[in-house]
Amino acid sequence: FDHVFLFGASAWQLPRWRRQLANSIVLAVESRPIECSGPDLCWHCADCFQTWKDLVVPPVTPLTITRSLLAYSRPVKDRTLVMSWHGQHANASDPEVRRAYRIT
């Protein structure tokens, strides 16, 4: 492997990334990033992430939120649902993020 790339968003903004990342390790916050081919056609990529070489890195969680999560934490055997969402949404302030969410 020749490089390590970090993608901290749900869309990998790197032209021709498939060719450029073929011999690289990807650190990303999404294992199925948003991929687009044109201004109005986007989807969640199913083959972008190679589990044998790439890693998902959770985004930063501020200390106050971490403490709140820990305060409500239960033992695994007592949990009925485990879920976590970090990210943006269709009403995000970034117009590119809004567009990607609305057309996927």
VOGU-3710 file (C-alpha; in Angstrom, 3 decimals, decimal comma):
1> fdhvflfgas> 0,000/0,000/0,000  1,291/3,440/-0,833  -0,999/5,950/0,943  -3,630/6,324/3,652  -6,628/8,530/2,871  -9,057/9,915/5,462  -12,611/10,785/4,417  -14,537/12,572/7,158  -17,824/12,993/5,271  -20,479/10,812/3,679
11> awqlprwrrq> -19,319/11,733/0,171  -15,770/11,018/-0,968  -14,809/14,205/-2,810  -11,869/12,966/-4,861  -12,036/12,803/-8,656  -11,212/9,360/-10,083  -10,917/7,987/-6,545  -11,383/4,363/-7,636  -8,151/4,431/-9,632  -6,265/6,619/-7,159
21> lansivlave> -7,202/4,549/-4,093  -6,652/1,091/-5,570  -3,356/0,667/-3,680  -4,280/2,736/-0,630  -5,893/2,269/2,736  -9,081/4,262/3,350  -10,075/5,567/6,776  -13,680/6,762/6,552  -16,693/7,639/8,676  -18,961/5,842/6,183
31> srpiecsgpd> -18,545/2,368/4,704  -21,192/3,148/2,043  -20,407/6,727/0,977  -22,508/8,788/-1,382  -21,273/8,538/-4,959  -22,570/10,723/-7,802  -22,410/10,639/-11,577  -23,837/13,945/-12,618  -25,726/16,689/-10,829  -28,897/14,673/-10,094
41> lcwhcadcfq> -27,872/11,017/-9,841  -26,391/9,884/-6,533  -26,492/6,639/-4,550  -24,890/4,915/-1,594  -21,950/3,015/-3,041  -22,030/-0,713/-2,283  -18,472/-1,563/-3,370  -16,448/1,487/-2,307  -15,244/0,048/0,963  -12,869/-2,914/1,002
51> twkdlvvppv> -13,198/-4,620/4,401  -9,862/-6,420/4,034  -7,883/-3,134/3,953  -10,115/-0,156/4,839  -11,288/1,019/8,280  -14,364/2,866/9,543  -13,378/5,517/12,069  -16,228/6,958/14,146  -16,480/10,748/14,034  -15,624/12,808/17,094
61> tpltitrsll> -18,157/12,792/19,910  -17,832/15,778/22,272  -17,050/14,952/25,904  -20,407/16,275/27,203  -22,330/13,992/24,845  -20,049/11,061/25,686  -20,785/11,571/29,387  -24,511/11,713/28,677  -24,361/8,497/26,662  -22,404/6,776/29,428
71> aysrpvkdrt> -24,920/7,936/32,054  -27,723/6,091/30,220  -25,618/3,082/29,252  -26,879/-0,382/30,231  -25,120/-3,727/30,283  -25,212/-5,400/26,858  -27,456/-8,212/28,137  -30,116/-5,623/29,138  -30,208/-3,829/25,786  -32,967/-4,423/23,266
81> lvmswhgqha> -31,585/-2,021/20,658  -28,142/-0,596/19,970  -27,983/2,286/17,521  -25,765/5,261/16,798  -26,044/7,979/14,169  -23,405/10,605/13,485  -23,823/12,735/10,470  -25,724/15,311/8,581  -29,256/15,319/7,242  -31,424/16,555/4,366
91> nasdpevrra> -31,741/19,999/5,985  -27,982/20,463/6,485  -26,441/23,882/5,970  -24,150/22,541/3,227  -26,009/22,676/-0,135  -24,051/19,685/-1,523  -25,096/17,544/1,454  -28,751/18,640/1,096  -28,710/17,775/-2,606  -27,115/14,368/-2,052
101> yrit> -29,669/13,403/0,607  -32,610/14,508/-1,518  -31,635/12,546/-4,627  -30,497/9,289/-3,014
//
